Amino acid sequence: MADGQERTEQPTGKRLQDARQKGNVARSMEVNSAIGFLAGLGLIYVTGHMLFGKLFWFYHTVFSGGYMVELTPNTIYQFVVNGLAIFGVGVAVFIFGIFLVGIAASVAQVGFLFTLYPIQPKFDKLNPFKGLKKLVFSTRTLEETIKNFIKLFVIVWIAYSSLMGYKDEFIPLQDKSIEQIASFMIRGAFSISLKIAVVFLFIAAADYAYQRYEYIKNLKMTKQEVKDESKQQEGNPQVKSKIRSMQIKMLMNRMMQAVPQADVVITNPTHYAVALKYEAGKMMAPRVVAKGQNLIALKIRQIAEENDVPIVEDPPLARALYSSVDINQEIPETFFQAVAEVLAYVYKMKKRAV
């Protein structure tokens, strides 16, 4: 890939959001499978005793008193309905619980997300050769194959090692009752399944981390893409510069229009100029209506001279006001004394002129 086009930049927030809106999120189906499997074991452990108890009661009711019951279509119908009801309730609780856990596992990975984008028709996906190539030769297919082999190996290894641990208990089972044999088989199956579920959780965690890594890797951007997105988000720098220039020009025009109404212009005398205005009863303190340095300061002086606005040279005060007070802002208390002396001098000079 040409220099400058390598995807070396982390995806921006907008790119991640756009991908999310299209249903492209980091998600591992192994997490759903592992948590669902573990939840299924939990449901069997919690509800299994009750379900088997009801089934045993139904079995005992049917067969222990079967010789006393006349087998008619109605009695057979009642037996079937009762049996299916008991079994159906248990299965419904199990399926509904797994369904809720599956939803919770998905939400935990990607949050709440609803989008119709993935199911929108895409004609390029109708190409059978492209689909076959993706199915047979893709890296994704190889990854899934390796992962399934690992899971199969784990299941076989755990089952074999667990059964070998129970081998000394197999022979004594021939002297046990049917209930004891069933209890032993259920305990063994549950123990093996629990071990498999725990290992699957570790596999799911590793798979999620890998899926997250691949997700970020596939969304990485080139430097040019980052720049283009920045332009789209914030606007073209040239356009922004032009707008800013126009805003400064408008601000300058308003500032220059305020100079003729100023009470005094304090200068450096040539490098800085600050125009002040004070209206007793309307303002708490004198206000800076215009300020500038160098050429702008010269322009303020020219407008002040043309409109007979008094100009007072006070370099320290001019520099301090220029650096400390913004336009249309009243001067802080630290300048009250110095500005009051200037304004008193100006008012005194105006009285003499009259």
C-alpha positions in Angstrom: 0.0 0.0 0.0 1.3 3.4 -0.9 2.8 5.6 1.8 0.2 7.8 3.3 -2.6 5.3 2.6 -1.9 2.8 5.3 -4.6 2.5 7.9 -2.5 3.5 10.9 -5.0 5.8 12.6 -7.4 4.8 15.3 -11.1 5.1 14.2 -12.7 8.3 15.1 -15.9 8.6 17.1 -17.9 9.4 14.0 -16.5 6.3 12.2 -17.4 4.1 15.1 -20.9 5.6 15.3 -21.4 5.2 11.5 -20.4 1.5 11.8 -22.7 1.0 14.7 -25.7 2.5 12.8 -25.0 -0.1 10.1 -25.0 -2.9 12.6 -21.2 -3.3 12.4 -20.2 -3.9 16.1 -17.7 -6.0 18.0 -19.6 -9.1 19.1 -18.7 -12.7 19.8 -21.3 -15.4 19.4 -19.1 -17.5 21.6 -20.1 -15.2 24.5 -23.8 -15.8 23.8 -23.2 -19.6 23.5 -21.1 -19.9 26.6 -23.4 -17.8 28.8 -26.5 -19.5 27.4 -25.0 -22.9 28.1 -24.1 -21.9 31.7 -27.6 -20.4 32.2 -29.2 -23.6 30.9 -27.3 -25.6 33.5 -28.4 -23.2 36.1 -32.0 -23.4 35.1 -31.8 -27.2 35.0 -30.3 -27.2 38.5 -33.0 -24.8 39.9 -36.1 -26.2 38.1 -34.9 -29.7 37.3 -35.8 -31.2 40.7 -39.3 -29.7 40.5 -39.8 -30.9 36.9 -38.6 -34.4 37.5 -40.6 -34.5 40.7 -43.8 -33.7 38.8 -42.9 -36.1 36.0 -42.3 -38.9 38.6 -45.6 -38.1 40.2 -47.4 -38.3 36.9 -45.6 -41.6 36.1 -46.6 -43.0 39.4 -50.2 -41.9 39.1 -50.6 -43.4 35.6 -48.9 -46.7 36.1 -49.6 -47.5 39.8 -53.3 -47.1 39.3 -53.5 -47.9 35.7 -55.2 -51.2 36.3 -58.0 -49.4 38.0 -58.6 -46.9 35.2 -60.7 -47.7 32.2 -58.8 -46.7 29.1 -61.1 -44.7 27.0 -60.5 -41.8 24.6 -61.3 -39.3 27.4 -58.9 -40.8 30.0 -56.1 -41.2 27.4 -56.7 -37.6 26.4 -56.4 -36.5 30.0 -53.2 -38.4 30.6 -51.7 -36.9 27.4 -52.8 -33.4 28.2 -51.5 -33.6 31.8 -48.2 -35.1 30.7 -47.6 -32.5 28.0 -48.6 -29.7 30.4 -46.0 -30.7 33.0 -43.3 -31.3 30.4 -44.3 -28.1 28.4 -44.1 -25.8 31.4 -40.6 -27.0 32.2 -39.5 -26.7 28.6 -41.1 -23.3 28.3 -39.4 -22.0 31.4 -36.1 -23.3 30.1 -36.4 -21.8 26.6 -37.7 -18.5 27.9 -34.8 -18.3 30.4 -32.2 -19.1 27.7 -33.9 -16.4 25.4 -33.6 -13.7 28.1 -30.0 -14.6 28.9 -29.1 -14.5 25.2 -30.6 -11.0 24.9 -28.8 -9.9 28.0 -25.5 -11.3 26.7 -25.9 -9.4 23.4 -26.8 -6.1 25.2 -23.8 -6.5 27.5 -21.5 -6.7 24.4 -23.0 -4.0 22.2 -25.6 -2.1 24.2 -29.1 -1.5 23.0 -29.0 -1.3 19.2 -31.8 -1.5 16.6 -31.0 -1.1 12.9 -32.5 -2.5 9.7 -29.4 -1.8 7.7 -28.0 -5.4 7.8 -31.2 -6.8 6.3 -31.4 -4.4 3.4 -31.0 -6.1 0.1 -27.5 -5.9 -1.4 -27.3 -7.2 -5.0 -23.6 -7.8 -4.8 -24.2 -10.5 -2.2 -26.3 -12.4 -4.8 -23.2 -13.5 -6.7 -22.8 -17.2 -5.9 -19.1 -17.3 -6.8 -18.3 -14.5 -4.5 -20.3 -16.1 -1.7 -18.6 -19.5 -2.3 -15.2 -17.8 -2.2 -16.0 -16.1 1.1 -17.3 -19.4 2.5 -14.5 -21.7 1.5 -11.4 -19.5 1.3 -12.0 -16.7 3.7 -9.9 -16.1 6.9 -13.1 -16.0 8.8 -14.0 -19.5 7.8 -10.6 -20.8 8.8 -10.9 -19.1 12.2 -14.3 -20.6 12.8 -13.0 -24.1 11.8 -10.1 -23.9 14.2 -12.3 -22.6 17.0 -14.8 -25.4 16.5 -12.0 -28.0 16.6 -10.7 -26.5 19.8 -14.2 -26.7 21.3 -14.6 -30.3 20.2 -11.3 -31.2 21.7 -12.2 -29.6 25.0 -15.5 -31.4 25.2 -13.9 -34.8 24.4 -11.0 -34.3 26.8 -13.2 -33.1 29.7 -15.7 -35.9 29.1 -13.0 -38.6 28.9 -11.0 -37.3 32.0 -14.2 -37.0 34.0 -15.4 -40.5 33.1 -12.0 -41.9 34.0 -12.5 -40.3 37.4 -15.7 -42.1 37.9 -14.5 -45.5 36.7 -14.2 -47.0 40.2 -17.9 -46.2 40.8 -19.2 -47.9 37.7 -19.0 -51.6 38.9 -20.8 -51.0 42.2 -23.7 -49.5 40.2 -24.9 -53.0 39.3 -26.1 -53.4 42.9 -27.8 -50.1 43.1 -31.4 -49.2 42.5 -32.7 -47.5 39.4 -33.1 -44.3 41.3 -29.5 -44.4 42.6 -28.2 -45.2 39.1 -30.2 -42.3 37.7 -29.0 -40.0 40.4 -25.4 -40.9 39.7 -25.7 -40.4 36.0 -27.4 -37.0 36.5 -24.7 -35.8 38.9 -22.0 -37.0 36.6 -23.5 -35.4 33.6 -24.1 -32.1 35.4 -20.5 -32.1 36.7 -19.0 -32.7 33.3 -21.3 -30.0 31.7 -20.3 -27.5 34.4 -16.6 -28.0 33.7 -17.3 -27.6 29.9 -19.2 -24.4 30.5 -16.4 -22.9 32.6 -13.9 -23.7 29.9 -16.3 -22.3 27.2 -16.4 -19.0 29.2 -12.7 -18.6 28.9 -12.8 -19.4 25.2 -15.7 -16.8 24.9 -13.6 -14.1 26.7 -10.6 -14.8 24.4 -12.9 -14.7 21.3 -14.5 -11.4 22.4 -11.1 -9.8 22.9 -10.0 -11.0 19.4 -13.3 -9.9 17.8 -12.8 -6.5 19.4 -9.2 -6.3 18.1 -10.3 -7.3 14.6 -13.2 -4.8 14.7 -10.9 -1.8 15.6 -8.4 -3.0 13.1 -10.9 -3.1 10.2 -12.1 0.4 11.1 -8.7 2.0 11.2 -8.3 5.0 9.0 -5.7 6.5 6.8 -4.3 10.0 7.7 -6.2 11.4 4.6 -9.5 9.9 5.8 -9.0 11.5 9.2 -8.3 14.9 7.5 -11.3 14.5 5.2 -13.6 13.6 8.1 -12.3 16.6 10.1 -13.1 18.9 7.2 -16.6 17.5 6.9 -17.2 17.8 10.7 -15.6 21.2 11.2 -15.7 22.7 7.8 -13.0 23.5 5.2 -10.2 25.4 6.9 -10.1 27.9 4.0 -13.9 28.5 4.4 -13.5 28.8 8.2 -10.6 31.3 7.7 -12.7 33.4 5.4 -15.7 33.4 7.8 -13.4 34.3 10.6 -11.9 37.1 8.6 -15.4 38.5 7.8 -16.3 38.3 11.5 -13.2 40.2 12.5 -14.0 42.8 9.8 -17.5 43.3 11.1 -16.3 43.5 14.6 -13.7 46.1 13.5 -16.4 48.2 11.8 -18.6 48.2 14.9 -15.7 49.1 17.0 -14.7 52.0 14.8 -18.3 53.2 14.8 -18.2 53.4 18.6 -15.0 55.6 18.8 -16.8 58.9 18.0 -19.1 58.3 21.1 -16.2 57.6 23.4 -15.3 60.1 26.2 -11.6 59.6 25.9 -8.9 57.6 24.0 -5.9 56.6 26.1 -2.7 56.0 24.0 0.8 54.6 24.3 1.1 57.1 22.3 1.5 55.1 19.0 1.5 51.4 19.7 -1.7 51.1 21.8 -5.0 52.9 21.9 -8.0 52.3 24.2 -11.3 54.2 23.8 -13.4 54.5 27.0 -17.0 55.6 27.5 -18.8 56.3 30.8 -22.5 57.1 31.3 -23.3 57.9 35.0 -26.4 56.1 36.2 -26.3 53.5 33.3 -22.8 52.0 33.8 -21.2 50.7 37.0 -17.8 51.7 35.6 -16.2 53.1 32.4 -16.4 50.6 29.5 -13.9 49.8 26.8 -15.7 50.5 23.4 -12.6 50.1 21.2 -9.0 49.0 21.4 -6.1 48.2 19.1 -2.4 48.3 18.5 -0.1 49.6 15.8 -2.3 50.2 12.6 -5.6 49.7 14.5 -4.4 52.1 17.2 -3.5 54.7 14.6 -7.0 54.3 13.0 -8.6 54.8 16.4 -6.6 58.0 16.9 -7.5 59.3 13.5 -11.3 58.7 14.1 -11.0 60.3 17.6 -9.2 63.4 16.1 -11.9 63.7 13.4 -14.7 63.6 16.0 -13.0 65.8 18.6 -12.7 62.9 21.1 -10.0 63.8 23.7 -6.7 61.8 23.4 -4.7 61.3 26.6 -1.2 59.8 26.5 -0.7 57.4 29.4 1.5 54.5 28.1 1.3 52.2 31.3 -2.4 52.6 31.6 -3.0 52.1 27.8 -1.0 48.9 27.8 -2.7 47.6 31.0 -6.2 48.3 29.7 -5.4 46.8 26.3 -4.1 43.5 27.8 -6.7 43.2 30.7 -10.0 44.4 29.4 -12.0 43.1 26.4 -14.2 45.2 24.1 -17.6 46.1 25.6 -16.4 45.1 29.1 -16.3 47.4 32.0 -12.9 48.1 33.6 -12.1 46.2 36.8 -11.8 48.0 40.1 -8.0 48.1 40.0 -8.2 50.7 37.2 -10.8 52.9 38.8 -8.4 55.4 40.3 -6.3 55.9 37.2 -9.2 56.1 34.8 -11.1 58.5 37.2 -8.1 60.8 37.1 -8.0 60.7 33.3 -11.8 61.4 33.0 -11.6 64.2 35.5 -8.8 65.8 33.5 -10.9 65.4 30.3 -14.0 66.9 31.8 -11.9 69.8 33.2 -10.4 70.4 29.7 -13.9 70.4 28.2 -15.2 73.0 30.7 -12.2 75.3 29.9 -12.9 74.9 26.2 -16.5 76.0 26.8 
